[in-house]
Structure formats: structure tokens, C-alpha cells
Amino acid sequence: MKVGQFLKTLSEIVDVRGSTDIEISSIAYDSRKVEKGSLFIAIQGFKLDGHDYIREAVSNGAVAVIGEKEVDLSEDVLYIKVKNSRKALSEVSSLFFGKPAERLNVIGVTGTNGKTTTTYLIKAILDEAGYSTGVVGTIGIRIKDRLLPAERTTPESLELNQIFSEMLKEGVEYVAMEVSSHSLKLHRVDHIKFEVGVFTNLTQDHLDFHASFEDYYASKKKLFDLSRKAVINVDDESGERLCRELNIPVLTYAVEKNADVRAENVAISSDGVSYDVCAGGKRRKIVYRVPGRFSVYNSLAAISACLFLGIDLDTMTKALEKVRGVPGRFEPVDEGQNFTVIVDYAHTPDGLENVLNAIKTFARGRIITVFGAGGDRDRGKRPLMGRVVSEHSDYFIITSDNPRTEDPQAIIDDIEKGIMEKSKYEKVTDRREAIKRAIEMASGGDVILIAGKGHEDYQIIGDKILPFDDREVVREFLRQKGRKR
């Protein structure tokens, strides 16, 4: 690719120094991944500044550099100064891979909770309708039936365009993707025109990154500046506000309020949820075999998005009845024990409350919760999480989640500030020991919730990423308990 090809469309160029008559063979924003003929894009990070690594990138073979700062380079290296390197990365990456997003039907899902499940339900419906699908999100990158790992909920724009390019090669037609507030604020998805944007809800999270709840909302709203159509949960206060502020076609969904797509005659049991979906004068019985009120909302969001895509309700009904859940989302772990163990990704006050309320609908014994909070993340939500768990659990164990560089005990202390008086609980810093303790104390009819990490197969302690899968740890101790009987 010739530099001149992207210079014509690159926005916010401040200065160009050096010859533009050069060929670019690859793009990198990590100097260690630069090859001969690379374009290096220097990004100002939160811990490291890519501008400090420009000379290393050039020595590794970079023939052109994009950055935001004044840089002294030799005349044989092209330097393009821009106002925002992250925007430039998104623009150049899209052009380099042939604008792959424009040849895909991309459905973006944003919100505090429900993103992962909603994307997988959209995929299930589109699969049932006979389309080839992909998913981008927290669990990983799914290209048809192939699952690849992902470092972030929404990858950086360079990786995202590589993924889209690969999906096109394999015949993917529709992509359901989670769109995080980080990705929207950091311009990772600027190059995508979403066919449908979906808003699930907004509750406190990520206020370590966002300056305020208003900033969090504003970042989420950016998805709809990039979308042709919008699907919005109007039972959510922020969703109602969003409806008033958009000027694109909107399809609303709700359980409580009037909406374009509405759930009526809702029934929730240990086997899942059922309800009548009412949309466009039509009514169908929906059965989705994952318990909890949140399952009604997640399935309504998927139904609404697929209505915008022209899928009929009969196809959706068949698809949803076949779904048996998503990895790490209200996932049961069964080794033949006489109590229930559920692993869930819930890591916000609202997410925990939703899951615990779902458990209440079928628990015959005690509800025992094991949970913690992530380190180097929003501290304000920790006591709120403690409050929710103490309100809805008979017994709970506060432990480590991914403490990262924080002291695990300090995180536990923050959580403890929100706990109600007379709550029955203990503190076990080691997550493995906490899970063991919960399983040892459980008896017939009890329900154990292991919350916070869900599908993750690692734990981040300090700067180390250590193997740790809640589900496998649970299985190990369930088998031990079974052998002791």
C-alpha cells in the first residue's frame, strides 16, 4: 500500500515531513512488532507513550511514522504529525485491509451488562436463519464455529480490521460484537458503520477510566453516531434519555413500559424464562432456558436487533429455544452433587443483583456467594457490590478477583464498607481456598454463586497472569467432596 493512498483520506493532519512515495508492507503500534517496511503509529497510552519508542521502531525497519508530537527523525523516514494517533490508527487500518467492515453487516451491542449474552443470542438467531456469522467480544473471537482468544472486549482497531478481513475470507456475512465504552472513547471502532446499535442498560462501572457517569454515558452514546439504526431498552433510565437524543430509526424494547417490542406474561423458573413477545402486531411465545429476569431483557434485545435485520419471529422462537446458555454466564457446574453451583461473570452491583434475584426463584436452601472486585478498577462500586451481596445472600465469602497491582486485602476492605449489619460472612483472600470453603459448607438444596470471573481461565496478580478457571476449581472440589461421602 502506497502512503499516498491513505494520506488523501487521513483526517486531522498537522504536518508531513519526508517522501510520501513509499510502500507500506504492514502497520504496528507496538515497536516490537515492527518489520521492514512497516508504518509505525505512536500512541499515547496510560502507562507508556509510543512516541518514546519511535527510534526503536525505525531501527526495527519502520519506513514511516505517524504521531502527535514533534519528533526529530532522519530525512529517509516519513513522519506524519496528526492531532490524534488513535483516530489515525483506525482510519489507516481500515484502508490497509480494504475497508472490511463495509462488506460486513455489523451489529454493535453496548451497555454495562448483557453485552456478551446478547451478541451470542443474535448469532444463534442469524445461524438459525441460515447466515454465516461471527462474534467479537469478551469470550473471544468466533469465526463461524472457530473460537480464537481476545485480549480485550473490543480489540484495538488494527486487530479488529485484521479480524474482519479474516471473517470475509471465511464467508462471514453478519458480525455481532460487544462495543465497550473504552473502545468508543479511544476511537477503536471509528471506522465501522454499524447496521444496528443495541443499548442494554447503564449502571455504575468503569469510573476509574471515565471522569464521571455522564462521561460513561456519552461514550456509550457514540455507538449510535456510528449506527444506521438503534435498539434501546427503555426500562432503563439512560435508555429513555438516549431515545430522546437520537435522530436515527429506533426500535425500543421493554418489560415494564410501552415499547415497540414488549414482553408480556413473563414466567421465570429454575428451568428458564418464557413470555409472549409482542412486536408489530404479532405475538409469539418465547422460551429461553436460562433463568432470571435479565434473560428476558437479553433475549428481547436480540429479538429487536434481528427484527431490524428482517428475521421473522418464528425463526427467532426456534433459535432461542435451542440455546442453552453462554460460557461463564449463569453457567451451572454439575458433578452430581445435591446442591447447585453457578459460575457467572457478574462484577457490578447491578449484575450481582440480577444474578442473585434469578437464583432466588429456584433456591430451596441457602444462597452462598463467593465474590471479589477487580484491582486497579472503579473503587466506588466495591462497597455497592458488598451491599448487594449482603442483601441477597444467606452467607458469603469475600475473596480476590483479579487484584492486579492492588493489595487484595485493601480491595476486600473496600467491599466490606458496604456490608449490612448482622450479615453472615467471612474473608478468604485466596480465591481457590474461598471456593473450597463454599463447597465444603454446602448441603442439599443450597445454591453457590461464584461471581466475577465467569469464562476467564486466568487470574491477574501483580504483573503475572496465572492459570485459574473458576469452573475447573469448582469441579475439582466437587469431586473431592463426592469421594468423601
VEXDREN-2710 file (C-alpha; in Angstrom, 1 decimal):
% VEXDREN-2710
k/r/px/py/pz
1/MET/0.0/0.0/0.0
2/LYS/1.3/3.4/-1.0
3/VAL/1.4/6.1/1.6
4/GLY/-0.4/8.4/-0.8
5/GLN/-3.4/6.2/-0.7
6/PHE/-4.2/6.9/3.0
7/LEU/-2.8/10.5/3.1
8/LYS/-5.8/11.5/0.9
9/THR/-8.3/10.4/3.5
10/LEU/-6.4/10.7/6.7
11/SER/-8.1/13.4/8.9
12/GLU/-6.6/16.0/11.1
13/ILE/-3.1/16.0/9.5
14/VAL/-0.9/18.7/11.1
15/ASP/2.3/18.2/9.1
16/VAL/4.1/15.9/6.7
17/ARG/7.9/15.6/6.6
18/GLY/9.7/13.3/4.1
19/SER/8.9/11.5/0.9
20/THR/5.4/10.0/0.6
21/ASP/6.4/7.9/-2.4
22/ILE/6.9/4.8/-0.3
23/GLU/5.3/1.4/0.1
24/ILE/3.9/0.2/3.4
25/SER/4.0/-3.5/4.0
26/SER/2.5/-3.7/7.5
27/ILE/1.2/-1.5/10.3
28/ALA/2.2/-1.6/14.0
29/TYR/1.6/0.4/17.1
30/ASP/4.0/-1.8/19.2
31/SER/7.6/-1.2/18.3
32/ARG/8.4/-4.8/19.0
33/LYS/6.1/-5.9/16.2
34/VAL/7.6/-3.6/13.6
35/GLU/9.1/-5.3/10.5
36/LYS/11.0/-4.0/7.5
37/GLY/8.7/-1.7/5.6
38/SER/6.3/-1.1/8.5
39/LEU/4.3/2.0/9.3
40/PHE/4.6/2.7/13.0
41/ILE/1.8/4.6/14.7
42/ALA/2.8/6.1/18.1
43/ILE/0.0/6.1/20.6
44/GLN/0.0/8.0/23.9
45/GLY/-1.0/5.2/26.3
46/PHE/-2.0/5.3/30.0
47/LYS/1.3/3.8/31.2
48/LEU/3.6/4.0/28.2
49/ASP/4.0/6.6/25.4
50/GLY/4.5/5.2/21.9
51/HIS/6.5/8.3/21.0
52/ASP/9.2/7.1/23.3
53/TYR/9.7/4.0/21.1
54/ILE/9.8/5.7/17.7
55/ARG/13.6/5.3/17.3
56/GLU/13.3/1.6/18.3
57/ALA/10.6/1.2/15.6
58/VAL/12.8/2.9/13.0
59/SER/15.7/0.7/13.9
60/ASN/13.4/-2.4/13.5
61/GLY/12.5/-1.4/10.0
62/ALA/9.8/1.3/10.1
63/VAL/9.9/3.5/7.0
64/ALA/7.1/5.8/8.1
65/VAL/5.7/7.0/11.4
66/ILE/2.5/8.7/12.5
67/GLY/2.5/10.6/15.8
68/GLU/1.1/13.5/17.7
69/LYS/4.3/15.1/18.9
70/GLU/7.2/16.9/17.4
71/VAL/9.9/14.3/16.6
72/ASP/13.4/14.6/15.2
73/LEU/13.9/11.9/12.6
74/SER/16.3/11.3/9.7
75/GLU/15.2/12.5/6.3
76/ASP/14.7/9.0/4.9
77/VAL/11.9/8.3/7.4
78/LEU/8.5/9.8/6.6
79/TYR/6.8/11.5/9.6
80/ILE/3.2/12.4/9.6
81/LYS/2.0/14.5/12.5
82/VAL/-1.7/14.3/13.3
83/LYS/-4.0/15.6/16.1
84/ASN/-5.0/12.1/17.3
85/SER/-2.9/9.0/16.7
86/ARG/-5.7/6.6/17.7
87/LYS/-8.1/8.1/15.1
88/ALA/-5.3/7.7/12.6
89/LEU/-4.8/4.1/13.5
90/SER/-8.5/3.4/13.0
91/GLU/-8.5/5.2/9.6
92/VAL/-5.3/3.7/8.2
93/SER/-6.0/0.1/9.5
94/SER/-9.4/0.2/7.7
95/LEU/-7.8/1.3/4.4
96/PHE/-4.9/-1.1/4.7
97/PHE/-7.2/-4.1/4.9
98/GLY/-9.6/-2.9/2.2
99/LYS/-12.3/-1.4/4.5
100/PRO/-13.6/-4.9/5.5
101/ALA/-16.3/-3.6/7.9
102/GLU/-18.1/-2.0/4.9
103/ARG/-18.6/-5.5/3.4
104/LEU/-20.0/-7.0/6.6
105/ASN/-23.3/-6.4/8.4
106/VAL/-22.1/-5.4/11.9
107/ILE/-24.4/-5.3/14.9
108/GLY/-22.8/-3.5/17.9
109/VAL/-24.0/-4.1/21.5
110/THR/-23.2/-1.7/24.3
111/GLY/-24.2/-1.3/27.9
112/THR/-22.9/-2.2/31.3
113/ASN/-24.5/-5.7/31.5
114/GLY/-25.8/-8.2/29.0
115/LYS/-23.4/-7.5/26.1
116/THR/-21.9/-11.0/25.7
117/THR/-25.1/-12.9/26.0
118/THR/-27.0/-10.6/23.7
119/THR/-24.3/-11.0/21.0
120/TYR/-24.5/-14.8/21.3
121/LEU/-28.3/-14.8/21.1
122/ILE/-28.1/-12.6/17.9
123/LYS/-25.6/-15.1/16.5
124/ALA/-28.0/-18.0/17.4
125/ILE/-30.9/-16.4/15.6
126/LEU/-28.9/-15.5/12.5
127/ASP/-27.4/-19.0/12.4
128/GLU/-31.0/-20.4/12.5
129/ALA/-31.9/-18.1/9.6
130/GLY/-29.1/-19.6/7.6
131/TYR/-26.5/-16.9/7.7
132/SER/-22.7/-17.2/8.3
133/THR/-21.8/-15.4/11.5
134/GLY/-19.0/-14.1/13.6
135/VAL/-18.8/-12.7/17.2
136/VAL/-16.3/-10.3/18.7
137/GLY/-16.3/-9.9/22.5
138/THR/-15.2/-10.8/26.0
139/ILE/-15.2/-14.5/25.5
140/GLY/-13.2/-14.3/22.3
141/ILE/-13.4/-14.0/18.5
142/ARG/-15.8/-16.5/17.0
143/ILE/-15.5/-17.0/13.2
144/LYS/-18.4/-19.3/12.4
145/ASP/-17.7/-22.2/14.8
146/ARG/-14.0/-21.4/15.4
147/LEU/-13.1/-19.6/18.6
148/LEU/-10.0/-17.5/18.9
149/PRO/-8.7/-15.7/22.1
150/ALA/-9.2/-12.0/22.6
151/GLU/-7.2/-9.7/24.9
152/ARG/-10.0/-7.1/25.2
153/THR/-13.8/-6.9/25.0
154/THR/-13.3/-4.8/21.8
155/PRO/-9.9/-5.2/20.1
156/GLU/-7.8/-2.3/19.0
157/SER/-8.7/-1.0/15.5
158/LEU/-5.7/-2.7/13.8
159/GLU/-6.6/-6.1/15.2
160/LEU/-10.3/-5.5/14.6
161/ASN/-9.7/-4.9/10.9
162/GLN/-7.5/-8.0/10.7
163/ILE/-10.3/-10.0/12.2
164/PHE/-12.9/-8.6/9.9
165/SER/-10.6/-9.3/6.9
166/GLU/-10.3/-13.0/8.1
167/MET/-14.1/-13.2/8.6
168/LEU/-14.7/-12.1/5.0
169/LYS/-12.2/-14.7/3.7
170/GLU/-14.2/-17.4/5.5
171/GLY/-17.6/-16.2/4.2
172/VAL/-19.0/-14.5/7.3
173/GLU/-21.9/-12.2/6.5
174/TYR/-23.0/-10.9/9.9
175/VAL/-20.9/-10.0/12.9
176/ALA/-22.4/-9.4/16.4
177/MET/-19.8/-7.5/18.5
178/GLU/-19.6/-6.1/22.0
179/VAL/-18.7/-2.4/21.9
180/SER/-17.1/-1.3/25.2
181/SER/-17.1/2.3/26.4
182/HIS/-13.3/2.2/26.3
183/SER/-13.3/1.3/22.6
184/LEU/-15.7/4.1/21.8
185/LYS/-13.8/6.8/23.7
186/LEU/-10.5/5.5/22.3
187/HIS/-11.6/5.5/18.7
188/ARG/-11.2/1.8/18.1
189/VAL/-14.4/1.5/16.2
190/ASP/-14.4/4.8/14.3
191/HIS/-14.1/3.0/11.0
192/ILE/-17.3/0.9/11.4
193/LYS/-20.7/1.8/10.3
194/PHE/-22.9/-0.4/12.4
195/GLU/-26.1/-1.8/10.8
196/VAL/-27.7/-1.8/14.2
197/GLY/-26.5/-0.4/17.5
198/VAL/-28.0/-2.0/20.7
199/PHE/-28.2/-0.4/24.1
200/THR/-28.8/-2.8/27.0
201/ASN/-28.5/-0.7/30.2
202/LEU/-26.2/1.6/32.1
203/THR/-25.2/1.2/35.7
204/GLN/-22.1/2.1/37.7
205/ASP/-18.9/0.7/36.3
206/HIS/-15.5/1.8/34.8
207/LEU/-15.5/5.1/36.7
208/ASP/-11.7/4.5/37.1
209/PHE/-11.5/5.2/33.4
210/HIS/-14.4/7.7/32.9
211/ALA/-14.3/11.0/34.6
212/SER/-17.9/10.7/35.6
213/PHE/-21.1/8.8/35.0
214/GLU/-22.0/11.4/32.4
215/ASP/-18.8/10.7/30.5
216/TYR/-19.5/7.0/30.7
217/TYR/-23.0/7.7/29.1
218/ALA/-21.5/10.0/26.5
219/SER/-19.0/7.3/25.5
220/LYS/-21.8/4.7/25.1
221/LYS/-23.8/7.1/23.1
222/LYS/-21.0/7.4/20.5
223/LEU/-22.0/3.9/19.2
224/PHE/-25.2/5.4/17.8
225/ASP/-23.4/8.2/16.0
226/LEU/-21.8/5.2/14.1
227/SER/-25.1/3.3/13.6
228/ARG/-27.8/3.3/11.0
229/LYS/-30.4/2.1/13.4
230/ALA/-30.8/1.7/17.2
231/VAL/-32.3/-0.8/19.5
232/ILE/-32.8/0.6/23.1
233/ASN/-34.0/-0.8/26.4
234/VAL/-36.5/1.9/27.6
235/ASP/-37.0/0.3/31.0
236/ASP/-33.5/1.7/31.7
237/GLU/-33.4/5.4/32.6
238/SER/-30.4/6.1/30.4
239/GLY/-32.1/4.2/27.6
240/GLU/-35.1/6.5/27.8
241/ARG/-32.8/9.5/27.6
242/LEU/-30.9/8.1/24.7
243/CYS/-34.1/7.7/22.7
244/ARG/-34.9/11.4/23.1
245/GLU/-31.4/12.3/21.9
246/LEU/-31.1/10.2/18.7
247/ASN/-32.1/11.1/15.2
248/ILE/-31.9/7.6/13.6
249/PRO/-34.6/4.9/13.4
250/VAL/-35.1/3.4/16.8
251/LEU/-36.8/0.2/17.9
252/THR/-37.5/0.2/21.7
253/TYR/-37.9/-2.9/23.9
254/ALA/-39.2/-3.2/27.5
255/VAL/-40.9/-5.4/30.1
256/GLU/-42.4/-2.7/32.2
257/LYS/-43.0/0.2/29.8
258/ASN/-44.7/0.7/26.5
259/ALA/-42.3/-0.2/23.7
260/ASP/-42.1/-1.4/20.1
261/VAL/-41.1/-4.8/21.3
262/ARG/-42.6/-5.9/24.6
263/ALA/-42.5/-9.0/26.8
264/GLU/-45.9/-9.9/28.4
265/ASN/-47.0/-12.8/30.6
266/VAL/-43.4/-13.3/31.8
267/ALA/-42.8/-16.5/33.7
268/ILE/-39.4/-17.2/35.4
269/SER/-38.5/-20.6/36.9
270/SER/-35.4/-22.7/37.6
271/ASP/-35.7/-24.0/34.0
272/GLY/-35.5/-20.6/32.4
273/VAL/-37.9/-17.9/31.2
274/SER/-41.0/-17.8/29.0
275/TYR/-43.0/-14.9/27.8
276/ASP/-45.1/-13.6/24.9
277/VAL/-43.2/-11.2/22.7
278/CYS/-45.4/-8.6/21.1
279/ALA/-44.0/-6.7/18.1
280/GLY/-45.6/-5.1/15.0
281/GLY/-49.0/-6.5/15.9
282/LYS/-47.6/-10.1/16.1
283/ARG/-47.3/-12.2/19.2
284/ARG/-45.2/-15.3/19.7
285/LYS/-44.3/-17.5/22.8
286/ILE/-40.6/-17.3/23.6
287/VAL/-38.9/-20.0/25.7
288/TYR/-35.3/-19.4/26.7
289/ARG/-33.8/-21.9/29.0
290/VAL/-31.6/-19.6/31.2
291/PRO/-33.3/-18.4/34.5
292/GLY/-33.5/-14.8/35.5
293/ARG/-35.2/-11.6/34.6
294/PHE/-32.1/-10.5/32.9
295/SER/-32.7/-13.3/30.4
296/VAL/-35.9/-11.7/29.4
297/TYR/-34.1/-8.4/28.6
298/ASN/-31.1/-10.1/26.8
299/SER/-33.5/-12.1/24.6
300/LEU/-35.7/-9.1/23.9
301/ALA/-32.6/-7.1/22.8
302/ALA/-31.5/-9.9/20.4
303/ILE/-35.1/-10.2/19.0
304/SER/-35.3/-6.4/18.5
305/ALA/-32.0/-6.3/16.7
306/CYS/-32.9/-9.2/14.4
307/LEU/-36.3/-7.6/13.6
308/PHE/-34.4/-4.7/12.2
309/LEU/-32.4/-7.2/10.1
310/GLY/-35.6/-8.7/8.7
311/ILE/-35.6/-12.0/10.6
312/ASP/-39.1/-13.4/11.3
313/LEU/-40.4/-14.2/14.8
314/ASP/-40.9/-17.9/14.0
315/THR/-37.2/-18.3/13.2
316/MET/-36.3/-16.4/16.4
317/THR/-38.6/-18.6/18.5
318/LYS/-36.9/-21.8/17.2
319/ALA/-33.4/-20.3/17.7
320/LEU/-33.9/-19.2/21.3
321/GLU/-35.5/-22.4/22.4
322/LYS/-32.3/-24.3/21.3
323/VAL/-29.9/-22.0/23.2
324/ARG/-28.5/-23.5/26.5
325/GLY/-26.5/-20.5/27.7
326/VAL/-23.2/-18.8/27.2
327/PRO/-19.9/-19.8/28.7
328/GLY/-19.4/-18.1/32.1
329/ARG/-22.8/-16.5/32.1
330/PHE/-25.1/-18.2/34.7
331/GLU/-23.2/-21.4/33.9
332/PRO/-24.0/-24.4/36.1
333/VAL/-21.2/-26.8/37.2
334/ASP/-22.6/-30.3/37.9
335/GLU/-20.7/-33.2/39.3
336/GLY/-23.8/-35.0/40.6
337/GLN/-23.9/-33.0/43.9
338/ASN/-27.2/-32.4/45.8
339/PHE/-26.7/-28.6/45.6
340/THR/-26.3/-26.1/42.8
341/VAL/-23.1/-24.3/41.8
342/ILE/-23.3/-21.4/39.3
343/VAL/-20.4/-19.5/37.8
344/ASP/-21.1/-16.0/36.5
345/TYR/-19.2/-13.0/35.2
346/ALA/-21.3/-10.6/37.3
347/HIS/-18.8/-7.9/38.5
348/THR/-21.0/-4.8/39.0
349/PRO/-23.7/-4.1/41.7
350/ASP/-26.4/-4.4/39.1
351/GLY/-25.0/-7.6/37.6
352/LEU/-24.8/-9.2/41.0
353/GLU/-28.3/-8.2/42.0
354/ASN/-29.7/-9.6/38.7
355/VAL/-28.0/-13.0/39.2
356/LEU/-28.9/-13.3/42.9
357/ASN/-32.5/-12.4/42.2
358/ALA/-32.5/-15.1/39.5
359/ILE/-31.2/-17.6/42.0
360/LYS/-33.9/-16.8/44.5
361/THR/-36.5/-18.1/42.1
362/PHE/-35.3/-21.7/42.5
363/ALA/-33.1/-21.9/45.6
364/ARG/-34.5/-24.4/48.1
365/GLY/-31.7/-23.9/50.7
366/ARG/-29.2/-21.2/51.4
367/ILE/-27.6/-18.8/48.8
368/ILE/-23.9/-18.8/49.4
369/THR/-21.9/-16.2/47.3
370/VAL/-18.2/-16.1/46.6
371/PHE/-17.1/-12.8/45.1
372/GLY/-14.4/-10.1/45.0
373/ALA/-13.7/-7.0/42.9
374/GLY/-11.0/-6.3/40.3
375/GLY/-7.9/-4.3/41.3
376/ASP/-6.9/-1.1/39.5
377/ARG/-10.6/-0.6/38.6
378/ASP/-13.5/1.5/39.8
379/ARG/-13.2/1.6/43.6
380/GLY/-16.6/3.3/44.0
381/LYS/-18.5/0.2/43.1
382/ARG/-16.9/-2.1/45.7
383/PRO/-19.0/-1.1/48.7
384/LEU/-22.1/-1.2/46.5
385/MET/-21.2/-4.8/45.5
386/GLY/-20.8/-5.6/49.2
387/ARG/-24.2/-4.2/50.0
388/VAL/-26.0/-6.1/47.2
389/VAL/-24.4/-9.4/48.1
390/SER/-25.2/-9.0/51.8
391/GLU/-28.8/-8.1/51.0
392/HIS/-29.4/-11.1/48.8
393/SER/-27.2/-13.9/50.2
394/ASP/-27.6/-16.1/53.3
395/TYR/-23.8/-16.4/53.6
396/PHE/-21.0/-15.0/51.6
397/ILE/-17.2/-15.2/51.2
398/ILE/-15.3/-12.1/50.1
399/THR/-12.2/-13.1/48.2
400/SER/-9.8/-11.9/45.4
401/ASP/-11.0/-11.4/41.8
402/ASN/-8.1/-10.1/39.6
403/PRO/-6.3/-7.9/42.2
404/ARG/-3.7/-6.8/39.6
405/THR/-1.3/-4.3/41.3
406/GLU/-3.5/-3.6/44.3
407/ASP/-3.3/-5.2/47.7
408/PRO/-6.1/-7.9/47.7
409/GLN/-6.8/-7.2/51.4
410/ALA/-7.3/-3.5/50.6
411/ILE/-9.9/-4.4/47.9
412/ILE/-11.7/-6.7/50.4
413/ASP/-11.7/-3.8/53.0
414/ASP/-13.4/-1.5/50.4
415/ILE/-16.1/-4.2/49.7
416/GLU/-16.6/-4.7/53.4
417/LYS/-17.6/-1.0/53.9
418/GLY/-20.9/-1.6/52.2
419/ILE/-22.0/-4.8/54.1
420/MET/-25.1/-4.7/56.1
421/GLU/-25.1/-5.3/59.9
422/LYS/-25.6/-8.8/61.1
423/SER/-24.6/-10.3/57.7
424/LYS/-23.0/-13.7/57.9
425/TYR/-19.8/-13.8/56.0
426/GLU/-16.0/-14.4/56.1
427/LYS/-13.0/-13.1/54.3
428/VAL/-10.7/-15.6/52.4
429/THR/-8.1/-13.8/50.3
430/ASP/-7.1/-16.8/48.3
431/ARG/-9.8/-17.4/45.7
432/ARG/-9.1/-21.1/45.4
433/GLU/-9.5/-21.5/49.2
434/ALA/-12.7/-19.4/49.2
435/ILE/-14.3/-21.7/46.5
436/LYS/-13.2/-24.7/48.5
437/ARG/-14.7/-23.3/51.7
438/ALA/-18.1/-22.6/50.0
439/ILE/-18.3/-26.2/48.6
440/GLU/-17.3/-27.7/51.9
441/MET/-20.2/-25.9/53.7
442/ALA/-22.9/-26.5/51.1
443/SER/-25.6/-29.0/51.7
444/GLY/-28.7/-30.3/49.9
445/GLY/-30.8/-27.5/48.2
446/ASP/-28.1/-24.8/48.6
447/VAL/-27.0/-22.6/45.7
448/ILE/-23.4/-21.4/45.5
449/LEU/-22.7/-18.4/43.2
450/ILE/-19.1/-18.0/42.2
451/ALA/-19.1/-14.4/40.8
452/GLY/-16.8/-12.1/38.9
453/LYS/-14.7/-14.0/36.5
454/GLY/-17.1/-16.2/34.6
455/HIS/-15.4/-17.6/31.5
456/GLU/-11.9/-16.4/32.4
457/ASP/-9.2/-19.0/32.7
458/TYR/-6.6/-16.8/34.4
459/GLN/-6.1/-14.6/37.4
460/ILE/-4.1/-11.4/37.3
461/ILE/-1.9/-11.0/40.4
462/GLY/0.6/-8.2/40.3
463/ASP/2.1/-8.2/36.8
464/LYS/1.6/-12.0/36.4
465/ILE/-1.2/-13.8/34.6
466/LEU/-1.7/-17.1/36.3
467/PRO/-3.9/-20.1/35.1
468/PHE/-7.2/-20.1/37.1
469/ASP/-10.6/-21.2/35.9
470/ASP/-13.4/-21.0/38.5
471/ARG/-15.3/-23.8/36.7
472/GLU/-12.3/-26.2/36.9
473/VAL/-11.6/-25.3/40.5
474/VAL/-15.2/-26.0/41.4
475/ARG/-15.1/-29.3/39.6
476/GLU/-12.0/-30.4/41.5
477/PHE/-13.5/-29.7/44.9
478/LEU/-16.9/-31.1/44.0
479/ARG/-15.2/-34.4/43.1
480/GLN/-13.2/-34.3/46.3
481/LYS/-16.4/-33.8/48.3
482/GLY/-18.1/-36.6/46.4
483/ARG/-15.3/-39.0/47.2
484/LYS/-15.6/-38.2/50.9
485/ARG/-19.2/-39.1/51.1
END
